[in-house]
Protein backbone atom coordinates (compact mmCIF):
# COMPACT_ATOMS: atom_id res chain seq x y z
CA UNK A 1 0.00 0.00 0.00
CA UNK A 2 1.09 3.62 -0.38
CA UNK A 3 1.91 6.07 2.41
CA UNK A 4 -1.48 7.81 2.29
CA UNK A 5 -3.23 4.51 2.98
CA UNK A 6 -0.66 3.60 5.62
CA UNK A 7 -1.12 6.94 7.40
CA UNK A 8 -4.87 6.44 7.63
CA UNK A 9 -4.29 3.03 9.25
CA UNK A 10 -1.70 4.46 11.63
CA UNK A 11 -4.29 7.03 12.72
CA UNK A 12 -6.68 4.14 13.45
CA UNK A 13 -4.12 2.47 15.74
CA UNK A 14 -2.53 -0.08 13.39
CA UNK A 15 1.19 -0.90 13.43
CA UNK A 16 2.73 -0.29 9.99
CA UNK A 17 6.00 -1.38 8.42
CA UNK A 18 7.77 -1.39 5.07
CA UNK A 19 8.91 -4.52 3.27
CA UNK A 20 11.06 -3.29 0.39
CA UNK A 21 14.63 -4.58 0.27
CA UNK A 22 15.98 -1.05 -0.21
CA UNK A 23 13.70 0.54 2.37
CA UNK A 24 16.00 0.04 5.36
CA UNK A 25 13.01 -1.65 7.04
CA UNK A 26 14.00 -5.22 6.19
CA UNK A 27 14.03 -6.15 9.86
CA UNK A 28 10.72 -7.62 11.03
CA UNK A 29 11.09 -5.94 14.41
CA UNK A 30 10.62 -2.40 13.02
CA UNK A 31 7.26 -0.65 12.79
CA UNK A 32 5.64 2.75 13.31
CA UNK A 33 2.64 3.52 15.49
CA UNK A 34 0.54 6.40 16.75
CA UNK A 35 1.13 7.86 20.19
CA UNK A 36 -2.12 9.52 21.18
CA UNK A 37 -2.08 12.95 22.70
CA UNK A 38 -2.59 13.30 26.43
CA UNK A 39 -2.56 15.75 29.29
CA UNK A 40 -0.40 15.44 32.38
CA UNK A 41 1.10 17.50 35.16
CA UNK A 42 4.84 18.13 35.17
CA UNK A 43 6.47 16.03 37.90
CA UNK A 44 9.95 15.06 36.64
CA UNK A 45 12.89 16.07 34.48
CA UNK A 46 13.41 17.21 31.84
CA UNK A 47 10.13 19.13 31.90
CA UNK A 48 10.57 19.97 35.57
CA UNK A 49 13.60 22.04 34.57
CA UNK A 50 11.53 23.91 31.98
CA UNK A 51 8.12 24.34 33.67
CA UNK A 52 7.06 24.70 37.30
CA UNK A 53 5.95 21.50 39.02
CA UNK A 54 2.25 20.63 38.46
CA UNK A 55 2.04 22.68 35.23
CA UNK A 56 -0.55 21.12 32.92
CA UNK A 57 1.04 19.92 29.67
CA UNK A 58 -0.82 19.07 26.48
CA UNK A 59 1.18 16.31 24.80
CA UNK A 60 0.41 16.32 21.07
CA UNK A 61 -0.20 13.10 19.15
CA UNK A 62 2.74 11.92 17.06
CA UNK A 63 4.16 8.86 15.34
CA UNK A 64 6.90 6.78 16.97
CA UNK A 65 9.03 4.00 15.54
CA UNK A 66 10.09 0.76 17.21
CA UNK A 67 13.61 -0.08 16.08
CA UNK A 68 15.07 -3.58 15.67
CA UNK A 69 16.92 -3.28 19.00
CA UNK A 70 13.74 -2.58 20.96
CA UNK A 71 14.25 1.15 21.38
CA UNK A 72 11.52 3.64 20.55
CA UNK A 73 11.96 7.07 18.98
CA UNK A 74 9.91 9.76 17.34
CA UNK A 75 9.58 9.26 13.61
CA UNK A 76 9.28 11.55 10.62
CA UNK A 77 8.92 9.93 7.20
CA UNK A 78 11.61 10.65 4.64
CA UNK A 79 10.94 11.06 0.91
CA UNK A 80 11.47 7.33 0.29
CA UNK A 81 8.85 6.49 2.94
CA UNK A 82 6.39 8.99 1.45
CA UNK A 83 6.76 7.64 -2.08
CA UNK A 84 6.90 3.93 -1.15
CA UNK A 85 4.26 1.40 -2.23
CA UNK A 86 5.48 -1.36 0.10
CA UNK A 87 3.68 -0.44 3.33
CA UNK A 88 2.00 -3.30 5.19
CA UNK A 89 0.16 -3.82 8.46
CA UNK A 90 2.54 -5.29 11.01
CA UNK A 91 0.89 -8.04 13.05
CA UNK A 92 3.00 -7.62 16.20
CA UNK A 93 6.51 -8.30 17.37
CA UNK A 94 8.39 -10.31 14.80
CA UNK A 95 5.42 -10.92 12.49
CA UNK A 96 4.12 -9.30 9.33
Gaussian input, Z-matrix of N, CA and C with variables (Angstrom, degrees):
# hf/3-21g

backbone

0 1
 N
 C     1     B1
 C     2     B2     1     A1
 N     3     B3     2     A2     1     D1
 C     4     B4     3     A3     2     D2
 C     5     B5     4     A4     3     D3
 N     6     B6     5     A5     4     D4
 C     7     B7     6     A6     5     D5
 C     8     B8     7     A7     6     D6
 N     9     B9     8     A8     7     D7
 C    10    B10     9     A9     8     D8
 C    11    B11    10    A10     9     D9
 N    12    B12    11    A11    10    D10
 C    13    B13    12    A12    11    D11
 C    14    B14    13    A13    12    D12
 N    15    B15    14    A14    13    D13
 C    16    B16    15    A15    14    D14
 C    17    B17    16    A16    15    D15
 N    18    B18    17    A17    16    D16
 C    19    B19    18    A18    17    D17
 C    20    B20    19    A19    18    D18
 N    21    B21    20    A20    19    D19
 C    22    B22    21    A21    20    D20
 C    23    B23    22    A22    21    D21
 N    24    B24    23    A23    22    D22
 C    25    B25    24    A24    23    D23
 C    26    B26    25    A25    24    D24
 N    27    B27    26    A26    25    D25
 C    28    B28    27    A27    26    D26
 C    29    B29    28    A28    27    D27
 N    30    B30    29    A29    28    D28
 C    31    B31    30    A30    29    D29
 C    32    B32    31    A31    30    D30
 N    33    B33    32    A32    31    D31
 C    34    B34    33    A33    32    D32
 C    35    B35    34    A34    33    D33
 N    36    B36    35    A35    34    D34
 C    37    B37    36    A36    35    D35
 C    38    B38    37    A37    36    D36
 N    39    B39    38    A38    37    D37
 C    40    B40    39    A39    38    D38
 C    41    B41    40    A40    39    D39
 N    42    B42    41    A41    40    D40
 C    43    B43    42    A42    41    D41
 C    44    B44    43    A43    42    D42
 N    45    B45    44    A44    43    D43
 C    46    B46    45    A45    44    D44
 C    47    B47    46    A46    45    D45
 N    48    B48    47    A47    46    D46
 C    49    B49    48    A48    47    D47
 C    50    B50    49    A49    48    D48
 N    51    B51    50    A50    49    D49
 C    52    B52    51    A51    50    D50
 C    53    B53    52    A52    51    D51
 N    54    B54    53    A53    52    D52
 C    55    B55    54    A54    53    D53
 C    56    B56    55    A55    54    D54
 N    57    B57    56    A56    55    D55
 C    58    B58    57    A57    56    D56
 C    59    B59    58    A58    57    D57
 N    60    B60    59    A59    58    D58
 C    61    B61    60    A60    59    D59
 C    62    B62    61    A61    60    D60
 N    63    B63    62    A62    61    D61
 C    64    B64    63    A63    62    D62
 C    65    B65    64    A64    63    D63
 N    66    B66    65    A65    64    D64
 C    67    B67    66    A66    65    D65
 C    68    B68    67    A67    66    D66
 N    69    B69    68    A68    67    D67
 C    70    B70    69    A69    68    D68
 C    71    B71    70    A70    69    D69
 N    72    B72    71    A71    70    D70
 C    73    B73    72    A72    71    D71
 C    74    B74    73    A73    72    D72
 N    75    B75    74    A74    73    D73
 C    76    B76    75    A75    74    D74
 C    77    B77    76    A76    75    D75
 N    78    B78    77    A77    76    D76
 C    79    B79    78    A78    77    D77
 C    80    B80    79    A79    78    D78
 N    81    B81    80    A80    79    D79
 C    82    B82    81    A81    80    D80
 C    83    B83    82    A82    81    D81
 N    84    B84    83    A83    82    D82
 C    85    B85    84    A84    83    D83
 C    86    B86    85    A85    84    D84
 N    87    B87    86    A86    85    D85
 C    88    B88    87    A87    86    D86
 C    89    B89    88    A88    87    D87
 N    90    B90    89    A89    88    D88
 C    91    B91    90    A90    89    D89
 C    92    B92    91    A91    90    D90
 N    93    B93    92    A92    91    D91
 C    94    B94    93    A93    92    D92
 C    95    B95    94    A94    93    D93
 N    96    B96    95    A95    94    D94
 C    97    B97    96    A96    95    D95
 C    98    B98    97    A97    96    D96
 N    99    B99    98    A98    97    D97
 C   100   B100    99    A99    98    D98
 C   101   B101   100   A100    99    D99
 N   102   B102   101   A101   100   D100
 C   103   B103   102   A102   101   D101
 C   104   B104   103   A103   102   D102
 N   105   B105   104   A104   103   D103
 C   106   B106   105   A105   104   D104
 C   107   B107   106   A106   105   D105
 N   108   B108   107   A107   106   D106
 C   109   B109   108   A108   107   D107
 C   110   B110   109   A109   108   D108
 N   111   B111   110   A110   109   D109
 C   112   B112   111   A111   110   D110
 C   113   B113   112   A112   111   D111
 N   114   B114   113   A113   112   D112
 C   115   B115   114   A114   113   D113
 C   116   B116   115   A115   114   D114
 N   117   B117   116   A116   115   D115
 C   118   B118   117   A117   116   D116
 C   119   B119   118   A118   117   D117
 N   120   B120   119   A119   118   D118
 C   121   B121   120   A120   119   D119
 C   122   B122   121   A121   120   D120
 N   123   B123   122   A122   121   D121
 C   124   B124   123   A123   122   D122
 C   125   B125   124   A124   123   D123
 N   126   B126   125   A125   124   D124
 C   127   B127   126   A126   125   D125
 C   128   B128   127   A127   126   D126
 N   129   B129   128   A128   127   D127
 C   130   B130   129   A129   128   D128
 C   131   B131   130   A130   129   D129
 N   132   B132   131   A131   130   D130
 C   133   B133   132   A132   131   D131
 C   134   B134   133   A133   132   D132
 N   135   B135   134   A134   133   D133
 C   136   B136   135   A135   134   D134
 C   137   B137   136   A136   135   D135
 N   138   B138   137   A137   136   D136
 C   139   B139   138   A138   137   D137
 C   140   B140   139   A139   138   D138
 N   141   B141   140   A140   139   D139
 C   142   B142   141   A141   140   D140
 C   143   B143   142   A142   141   D141
 N   144   B144   143   A143   142   D142
 C   145   B145   144   A144   143   D143
 C   146   B146   145   A145   144   D144
 N   147   B147   146   A146   145   D145
 C   148   B148   147   A147   146   D146
 C   149   B149   148   A148   147   D147
 N   150   B150   149   A149   148   D148
 C   151   B151   150   A150   149   D149
 C   152   B152   151   A151   150   D150
 N   153   B153   152   A152   151   D151
 C   154   B154   153   A153   152   D152
 C   155   B155   154   A154   153   D153
 N   156   B156   155   A155   154   D154
 C   157   B157   156   A156   155   D155
 C   158   B158   157   A157   156   D156
 N   159   B159   158   A158   157   D157
 C   160   B160   159   A159   158   D158
 C   161   B161   160   A160   159   D159
 N   162   B162   161   A161   160   D160
 C   163   B163   162   A162   161   D161
 C   164   B164   163   A163   162   D162
 N   165   B165   164   A164   163   D163
 C   166   B166   165   A165   164   D164
 C   167   B167   166   A166   165   D165
 N   168   B168   167   A167   166   D166
 C   169   B169   168   A168   167   D167
 C   170   B170   169   A169   168   D168
 N   171   B171   170   A170   169   D169
 C   172   B172   171   A171   170   D170
 C   173   B173   172   A172   171   D171
 N   174   B174   173   A173   172   D172
 C   175   B175   174   A174   173   D173
 C   176   B176   175   A175   174   D174
 N   177   B177   176   A176   175   D175
 C   178   B178   177   A177   176   D176
 C   179   B179   178   A178   177   D177
 N   180   B180   179   A179   178   D178
 C   181   B181   180   A180   179   D179
 C   182   B182   181   A181   180   D180
 N   183   B183   182   A182   181   D181
 C   184   B184   183   A183   182   D182
 C   185   B185   184   A184   183   D183
 N   186   B186   185   A185   184   D184
 C   187   B187   186   A186   185   D185
 C   188   B188   187   A187   186   D186
 N   189   B189   188   A188   187   D187
 C   190   B190   189   A189   188   D188
 C   191   B191   190   A190   189   D189
 N   192   B192   191   A191   190   D190
 C   193   B193   192   A192   191   D191
 C   194   B194   193   A193   192   D192
 N   195   B195   194   A194   193   D193
 C   196   B196   195   A195   194   D194
 C   197   B197   196   A196   195   D195
 N   198   B198   197   A197   196   D196
 C   199   B199   198   A198   197   D197
 C   200   B200   199   A199   198   D198
 N   201   B201   200   A200   199   D199
 C   202   B202   201   A201   200   D200
 C   203   B203   202   A202   201   D201
 N   204   B204   203   A203   202   D202
 C   205   B205   204   A204   203   D203
 C   206   B206   205   A205   204   D204
 N   207   B207   206   A206   205   D205
 C   208   B208   207   A207   206   D206
 C   209   B209   208   A208   207   D207
 N   210   B210   209   A209   208   D208
 C   211   B211   210   A210   209   D209
 C   212   B212   211   A211   210   D210
 N   213   B213   212   A212   211   D211
 C   214   B214   213   A213   212   D212
 C   215   B215   214   A214   213   D213
 N   216   B216   215   A215   214   D214
 C   217   B217   216   A216   215   D215
 C   218   B218   217   A217   216   D216
 N   219   B219   218   A218   217   D217
 C   220   B220   219   A219   218   D218
 C   221   B221   220   A220   219   D219
 N   222   B222   221   A221   220   D220
 C   223   B223   222   A222   221   D221
 C   224   B224   223   A223   222   D222
 N   225   B225   224   A224   223   D223
 C   226   B226   225   A225   224   D224
 C   227   B227   226   A226   225   D225
 N   228   B228   227   A227   226   D226
 C   229   B229   228   A228   227   D227
 C   230   B230   229   A229   228   D228
 N   231   B231   230   A230   229   D229
 C   232   B232   231   A231   230   D230
 C   233   B233   232   A232   231   D231
 N   234   B234   233   A233   232   D232
 C   235   B235   234   A234   233   D233
 C   236   B236   235   A235   234   D234
 N   237   B237   236   A236   235   D235
 C   238   B238   237   A237   236   D236
 C   239   B239   238   A238   237   D237
 N   240   B240   239   A239   238   D238
 C   241   B241   240   A240   239   D239
 C   242   B242   241   A241   240   D240
 N   243   B243   242   A242   241   D241
 C   244   B244   243   A243   242   D242
 C   245   B245   244   A244   243   D243
 N   246   B246   245   A245   244   D244
 C   247   B247   246   A246   245   D245
 C   248   B248   247   A247   246   D246
 N   249   B249   248   A248   247   D247
 C   250   B250   249   A249   248   D248
 C   251   B251   250   A250   249   D249
 N   252   B252   251   A251   250   D250
 C   253   B253   252   A252   251   D251
 C   254   B254   253   A253   252   D252
 N   255   B255   254   A254   253   D253
 C   256   B256   255   A255   254   D254
 C   257   B257   256   A256   255   D255
 N   258   B258   257   A257   256   D256
 C   259   B259   258   A258   257   D257
 C   260   B260   259   A259   258   D258
 N   261   B261   260   A260   259   D259
 C   262   B262   261   A261   260   D260
 C   263   B263   262   A262   261   D261
 N   264   B264   263   A263   262   D262
 C   265   B265   264   A264   263   D263
 C   266   B266   265   A265   264   D264
 N   267   B267   266   A266   265   D265
 C   268   B268   267   A267   266   D266
 C   269   B269   268   A268   267   D267
 N   270   B270   269   A269   268   D268
 C   271   B271   270   A270   269   D269
 C   272   B272   271   A271   270   D270
 N   273   B273   272   A272   271   D271
 C   274   B274   273   A273   272   D272
 C   275   B275   274   A274   273   D273
 N   276   B276   275   A275   274   D274
 C   277   B277   276   A276   275   D275
 C   278   B278   277   A277   276   D276
 N   279   B279   278   A278   277   D277
 C   280   B280   279   A279   278   D278
 C   281   B281   280   A280   279   D279
 N   282   B282   281   A281   280   D280
 C   283   B283   282   A282   281   D281
 C   284   B284   283   A283   282   D282
 N   285   B285   284   A284   283   D283
 C   286   B286   285   A285   284   D284
 C   287   B287   286   A286   285   D285

   B1=1.4475
   B2=1.5164
   B3=1.3177
   B4=1.4634
   B5=1.5336
   B6=1.3263
   B7=1.4599
   B8=1.5268
   B9=1.3249
   B10=1.4663
   B11=1.5228
   B12=1.3324
   B13=1.4663
   B14=1.5248
   B15=1.3183
   B16=1.4709
   B17=1.5243
   B18=1.3357
   B19=1.4565
   B20=1.5225
   B21=1.3112
   B22=1.4663
   B23=1.5274
   B24=1.3303
   B25=1.4687
   B26=1.5254
   B27=1.3257
   B28=1.4666
   B29=1.5260
   B30=1.3174
   B31=1.4609
   B32=1.5241
   B33=1.3210
   B34=1.4663
   B35=1.5285
   B36=1.3405
   B37=1.4610
   B38=1.5204
   B39=1.3277
   B40=1.4692
   B41=1.5236
   B42=1.3251
   B43=1.4639
   B44=1.5217
   B45=1.3301
   B46=1.4574
   B47=1.5183
   B48=1.3243
   B49=1.4659
   B50=1.5177
   B51=1.3165
   B52=1.4580
   B53=1.5183
   B54=1.3436
   B55=1.4631
   B56=1.5123
   B57=1.3144
   B58=1.4624
   B59=1.5167
   B60=1.3274
   B61=1.4697
   B62=1.5167
   B63=1.3201
   B64=1.4605
   B65=1.5236
   B66=1.3218
   B67=1.4596
   B68=1.5242
   B69=1.3284
   B70=1.4563
   B71=1.5208
   B72=1.3308
   B73=1.4553
   B74=1.5201
   B75=1.3122
   B76=1.4607
   B77=1.5316
   B78=1.2958
   B79=1.4568
   B80=1.5246
   B81=1.3139
   B82=1.4605
   B83=1.5169
   B84=1.3102
   B85=1.4628
   B86=1.5224
   B87=1.3222
   B88=1.4629
   B89=1.5252
   B90=1.3307
   B91=1.4599
   B92=1.5260
   B93=1.3300
   B94=1.4591
   B95=1.5216
   B96=1.3272
   B97=1.4589
   B98=1.5198
   B99=1.3253
   B100=1.4548
   B101=1.5207
   B102=1.3142
   B103=1.4570
   B104=1.5218
   B105=1.3241
   B106=1.4640
   B107=1.5158
   B108=1.3066
   B109=1.4517
   B110=1.5192
   B111=1.2996
   B112=1.4661
   B113=1.5270
   B114=1.3040
   B115=1.4547
   B116=1.5207
   B117=1.3087
   B118=1.4610
   B119=1.5156
   B120=1.3052
   B121=1.4599
   B122=1.5247
   B123=1.3090
   B124=1.4599
   B125=1.5269
   B126=1.3615
   B127=1.4684
   B128=1.5276
   B129=1.3399
   B130=1.4701
   B131=1.5297
   B132=1.3225
   B133=1.4677
   B134=1.5215
   B135=1.2847
   B136=1.4629
   B137=1.5177
   B138=1.3376
   B139=1.4617
   B140=1.5175
   B141=1.3213
   B142=1.4594
   B143=1.5314
   B144=1.3010
   B145=1.4537
   B146=1.5191
   B147=1.3351
   B148=1.4609
   B149=1.5286
   B150=1.3479
   B151=1.4564
   B152=1.5218
   B153=1.3389
   B154=1.4719
   B155=1.5309
   B156=1.3304
   B157=1.4561
   B158=1.5324
   B159=1.3363
   B160=1.4734
   B161=1.5270
   B162=1.3406
   B163=1.4675
   B164=1.5159
   B165=1.3282
   B166=1.4632
   B167=1.5206
   B168=1.3240
   B169=1.4656
   B170=1.5226
   B171=1.3089
   B172=1.4611
   B173=1.5204
   B174=1.3056
   B175=1.4630
   B176=1.5230
   B177=1.3153
   B178=1.4600
   B179=1.5245
   B180=1.3361
   B181=1.4651
   B182=1.5271
   B183=1.3268
   B184=1.4601
   B185=1.5243
   B186=1.3145
   B187=1.4640
   B188=1.5208
   B189=1.3292
   B190=1.4636
   B191=1.5254
   B192=1.3182
   B193=1.4600
   B194=1.5237
   B195=1.3222
   B196=1.4647
   B197=1.5171
   B198=1.3233
   B199=1.4612
   B200=1.5239
   B201=1.3249
   B202=1.4667
   B203=1.5186
   B204=1.3455
   B205=1.4695
   B206=1.5281
   B207=1.3320
   B208=1.4536
   B209=1.5152
   B210=1.3256
   B211=1.4562
   B212=1.5271
   B213=1.3108
   B214=1.4556
   B215=1.5218
   B216=1.3219
   B217=1.4594
   B218=1.5140
   B219=1.3189
   B220=1.4606
   B221=1.5188
   B222=1.3124
   B223=1.4587
   B224=1.5134
   B225=1.3169
   B226=1.4595
   B227=1.5122
   B228=1.3252
   B229=1.4630
   B230=1.5198
   B231=1.3322
   B232=1.4572
   B233=1.5348
   B234=1.3117
   B235=1.4612
   B236=1.5251
   B237=1.3321
   B238=1.4686
   B239=1.5252
   B240=1.3359
   B241=1.4633
   B242=1.5299
   B243=1.3283
   B244=1.4644
   B245=1.5225
   B246=1.3163
   B247=1.4652
   B248=1.5335
   B249=1.3216
   B250=1.4654
   B251=1.5284
   B252=1.3301
   B253=1.4725
   B254=1.5326
   B255=1.3372
   B256=1.4690
   B257=1.5288
   B258=1.3215
   B259=1.4524
   B260=1.5257
   B261=1.3207
   B262=1.4674
   B263=1.5319
   B264=1.3136
   B265=1.4595
   B266=1.5260
   B267=1.3077
   B268=1.4600
   B269=1.5137
   B270=1.3046
   B271=1.4662
   B272=1.5212
   B273=1.3037
   B274=1.4662
   B275=1.5110
   B276=1.2831
   B277=1.4578
   B278=1.5238
   B279=1.3252
   B280=1.4548
   B281=1.5137
   B282=1.3284
   B283=1.4656
   B284=1.5165
   B285=1.3161
   B286=1.4741
   B287=1.5036
   A1=109.16
   A2=117.31
   A3=121.00
   A4=110.42
   A5=116.29
   A6=120.41
   A7=112.25
   A8=117.81
   A9=119.87
   A10=111.04
   A11=115.70
   A12=119.95
   A13=110.65
   A14=115.91
   A15=120.54
   A16=110.87
   A17=116.86
   A18=120.45
   A19=111.32
   A20=117.39
   A21=120.08
   A22=111.06
   A23=116.66
   A24=120.24
   A25=111.93
   A26=116.64
   A27=120.39
   A28=109.25
   A29=116.93
   A30=121.72
   A31=111.57
   A32=117.52
   A33=122.36
   A34=112.36
   A35=117.24
   A36=120.47
   A37=115.69
   A38=117.75
   A39=120.30
   A40=110.62
   A41=116.22
   A42=123.55
   A43=106.31
   A44=118.36
   A45=121.49
   A46=110.71
   A47=115.18
   A48=121.64
   A49=108.89
   A50=115.71
   A51=122.06
   A52=108.79
   A53=115.45
   A54=119.92
   A55=114.71
   A56=118.86
   A57=120.94
   A58=113.12
   A59=115.66
   A60=120.68
   A61=112.35
   A62=118.12
   A63=121.27
   A64=112.53
   A65=117.01
   A66=120.40
   A67=112.95
   A68=117.54
   A69=120.36
   A70=111.72
   A71=117.47
   A72=123.34
   A73=110.82
   A74=118.06
   A75=120.97
   A76=113.30
   A77=117.25
   A78=120.52
   A79=109.13
   A80=117.92
   A81=122.03
   A82=113.70
   A83=117.69
   A84=120.13
   A85=112.36
   A86=119.40
   A87=122.35
   A88=110.99
   A89=115.37
   A90=120.65
   A91=108.92
   A92=115.39
   A93=121.53
   A94=108.97
   A95=115.40
   A96=120.56
   A97=109.85
   A98=115.27
   A99=122.09
   A100=110.65
   A101=115.66
   A102=122.22
   A103=105.30
   A104=115.61
   A105=120.10
   A106=110.87
   A107=115.42
   A108=120.44
   A109=110.58
   A110=116.22
   A111=120.80
   A112=109.14
   A113=114.79
   A114=121.87
   A115=108.48
   A116=116.12
   A117=120.13
   A118=109.69
   A119=115.91
   A120=121.83
   A121=109.01
   A122=115.96
   A123=122.06
   A124=109.04
   A125=115.01
   A126=118.92
   A127=112.75
   A128=117.81
   A129=119.55
   A130=110.39
   A131=114.12
   A132=120.79
   A133=109.13
   A134=120.51
   A135=126.16
   A136=113.78
   A137=117.69
   A138=118.92
   A139=112.68
   A140=117.11
   A141=120.46
   A142=111.08
   A143=117.96
   A144=121.17
   A145=113.21
   A146=116.47
   A147=121.62
   A148=111.31
   A149=116.34
   A150=122.90
   A151=109.57
   A152=116.33
   A153=118.50
   A154=110.80
   A155=116.08
   A156=120.82
   A157=110.17
   A158=115.53
   A159=124.92
   A160=114.15
   A161=118.10
   A162=120.00
   A163=108.77
   A164=117.20
   A165=121.10
   A166=110.01
   A167=116.10
   A168=122.58
   A169=108.46
   A170=116.33
   A171=122.35
   A172=107.71
   A173=116.15
   A174=123.95
   A175=107.00
   A176=117.51
   A177=121.69
   A178=112.41
   A179=116.44
   A180=118.51
   A181=110.26
   A182=115.61
   A183=121.05
   A184=108.80
   A185=115.74
   A186=121.16
   A187=108.74
   A188=115.84
   A189=122.66
   A190=109.08
   A191=114.90
   A192=121.67
   A193=108.73
   A194=116.06
   A195=121.40
   A196=106.31
   A197=116.04
   A198=121.94
   A199=110.73
   A200=116.05
   A201=122.45
   A202=113.45
   A203=117.54
   A204=120.17
   A205=112.60
   A206=116.64
   A207=120.54
   A208=114.98
   A209=117.69
   A210=119.67
   A211=110.20
   A212=115.35
   A213=123.19
   A214=107.93
   A215=116.22
   A216=120.97
   A217=110.17
   A218=115.76
   A219=118.27
   A220=108.40
   A221=116.30
   A222=120.55
   A223=110.84
   A224=115.33
   A225=123.43
   A226=106.73
   A227=117.96
   A228=119.30
   A229=111.21
   A230=115.80
   A231=119.85
   A232=108.16
   A233=117.12
   A234=121.09
   A235=111.72
   A236=117.55
   A237=120.42
   A238=111.03
   A239=117.35
   A240=120.81
   A241=110.74
   A242=116.54
   A243=120.68
   A244=112.74
   A245=116.84
   A246=121.44
   A247=113.07
   A248=117.14
   A249=121.57
   A250=112.06
   A251=114.31
   A252=122.92
   A253=110.40
   A254=116.58
   A255=120.48
   A256=113.22
   A257=117.75
   A258=121.38
   A259=110.51
   A260=115.74
   A261=121.26
   A262=109.32
   A263=116.00
   A264=120.57
   A265=107.33
   A266=115.41
   A267=122.24
   A268=107.28
   A269=117.95
   A270=122.85
   A271=114.06
   A272=118.53
   A273=121.05
   A274=109.26
   A275=116.94
   A276=122.26
   A277=110.65
   A278=114.71
   A279=120.64
   A280=115.94
   A281=118.80
   A282=120.44
   A283=110.97
   A284=115.64
   A285=120.17
   A286=108.76
   D1=162.67
   D2=-179.76
   D3=-89.30
   D4=174.94
   D5=-174.98
   D6=-66.40
   D7=-36.32
   D8=179.00
   D9=-58.87
   D10=-45.34
   D11=177.73
   D12=-65.43
   D13=-42.33
   D14=179.94
   D15=-61.21
   D16=-42.54
   D17=-178.96
   D18=-62.61
   D19=-40.22
   D20=177.85
   D21=-61.38
   D22=-39.21
   D23=178.46
   D24=-71.05
   D25=-37.09
   D26=175.50
   D27=-59.16
   D28=-44.22
   D29=179.85
   D30=-62.15
   D31=-26.13
   D32=178.85
   D33=-88.45
   D34=0.82
   D35=175.49
   D36=100.82
   D37=4.39
   D38=178.68
   D39=-76.41
   D40=154.65
   D41=170.33
   D42=-90.73
   D43=132.74
   D44=-178.77
   D45=-125.14
   D46=147.75
   D47=-179.87
   D48=-142.75
   D49=168.63
   D50=174.09
   D51=-113.08
   D52=148.89
   D53=-177.10
   D54=-114.40
   D55=-10.89
   D56=-175.77
   D57=-60.83
   D58=141.26
   D59=-178.76
   D60=-61.35
   D61=-31.19
   D62=-178.73
   D63=-98.38
   D64=12.17
   D65=-176.09
   D66=-82.17
   D67=-18.99
   D68=-172.31
   D69=81.61
   D70=1.16
   D71=-177.68
   D72=-108.83
   D73=23.36
   D74=-173.84
   D75=-71.33
   D76=-0.68
   D77=177.71
   D78=-94.01
   D79=126.29
   D80=-175.76
   D81=-67.59
   D82=-6.83
   D83=-179.50
   D84=-89.43
   D85=-3.28
   D86=-176.72
   D87=-98.57
   D88=134.98
   D89=173.54
   D90=-161.14
   D91=163.07
   D92=176.28
   D93=-112.14
   D94=155.23
   D95=-177.76
   D96=-156.53
   D97=157.62
   D98=179.91
   D99=-82.05
   D100=134.79
   D101=168.75
   D102=-106.42
   D103=112.60
   D104=-178.41
   D105=-66.26
   D106=151.12
   D107=175.08
   D108=-67.06
   D109=160.10
   D110=179.31
   D111=-156.84
   D112=172.07
   D113=172.66
   D114=-122.41
   D115=141.21
   D116=176.25
   D117=-154.16
   D118=165.25
   D119=176.83
   D120=-98.92
   D121=136.68
   D122=179.30
   D123=-62.27
   D124=126.95
   D125=179.47
   D126=-144.60
   D127=3.46
   D128=179.78
   D129=-158.85
   D130=165.08
   D131=177.12
   D132=-65.50
   D133=154.21
   D134=2.31
   D135=-84.58
   D136=-13.17
   D137=-177.61
   D138=-65.12
   D139=-29.15
   D140=179.70
   D141=-64.05
   D142=-24.54
   D143=175.96
   D144=-84.46
   D145=-7.34
   D146=-178.19
   D147=-109.49
   D148=-39.23
   D149=-178.03
   D150=-121.44
   D151=154.90
   D152=173.80
   D153=-64.45
   D154=150.87
   D155=176.90
   D156=-56.38
   D157=143.05
   D158=-179.87
   D159=74.13
   D160=8.09
   D161=173.06
   D162=-65.66
   D163=133.56
   D164=175.75
   D165=-74.55
   D166=129.49
   D167=179.83
   D168=-116.80
   D169=133.64
   D170=170.62
   D171=-98.27
   D172=111.94
   D173=-177.10
   D174=-93.59
   D175=113.10
   D176=-176.05
   D177=-72.18
   D178=147.45
   D179=174.65
   D180=-63.69
   D181=149.07
   D182=178.58
   D183=-158.84
   D184=173.48
   D185=179.65
   D186=-107.00
   D187=130.83
   D188=175.31
   D189=-109.99
   D190=163.88
   D191=176.12
   D192=-123.70
   D193=139.28
   D194=171.36
   D195=-99.28
   D196=119.27
   D197=-179.26
   D198=-84.67
   D199=166.63
   D200=-177.96
   D201=-60.59
   D202=-23.52
   D203=-178.68
   D204=-92.75
   D205=6.66
   D206=177.37
   D207=92.78
   D208=-7.96
   D209=178.97
   D210=-78.68
   D211=158.04
   D212=179.88
   D213=-120.83
   D214=141.58
   D215=176.04
   D216=-147.15
   D217=163.62
   D218=174.29
   D219=-70.21
   D220=151.91
   D221=-174.11
   D222=-131.70
   D223=135.80
   D224=170.31
   D225=-125.59
   D226=128.17
   D227=-179.15
   D228=-67.20
   D229=143.50
   D230=173.03
   D231=-93.95
   D232=178.65
   D233=-177.31
   D234=-59.58
   D235=-39.02
   D236=178.30
   D237=-62.02
   D238=-40.87
   D239=177.84
   D240=-64.43
   D241=-42.02
   D242=-178.51
   D243=-65.15
   D244=-34.35
   D245=-175.73
   D246=-93.14
   D247=-7.86
   D248=-174.08
   D249=-68.48
   D250=151.08
   D251=176.12
   D252=-117.92
   D253=16.40
   D254=-174.56
   D255=-112.06
   D256=24.13
   D257=178.03
   D258=-73.86
   D259=140.21
   D260=178.00
   D261=-139.33
   D262=159.71
   D263=172.06
   D264=-77.53
   D265=130.09
   D266=178.64
   D267=-91.95
   D268=129.46
   D269=-172.57
   D270=-86.85
   D271=1.23
   D272=-179.52
   D273=131.55
   D274=-179.22
   D275=-173.86
   D276=-54.49
   D277=120.10
   D278=174.15
   D279=77.88
   D280=5.73
   D281=-176.04
   D282=-133.58
   D283=137.62
   D284=172.63
   D285=-95.68

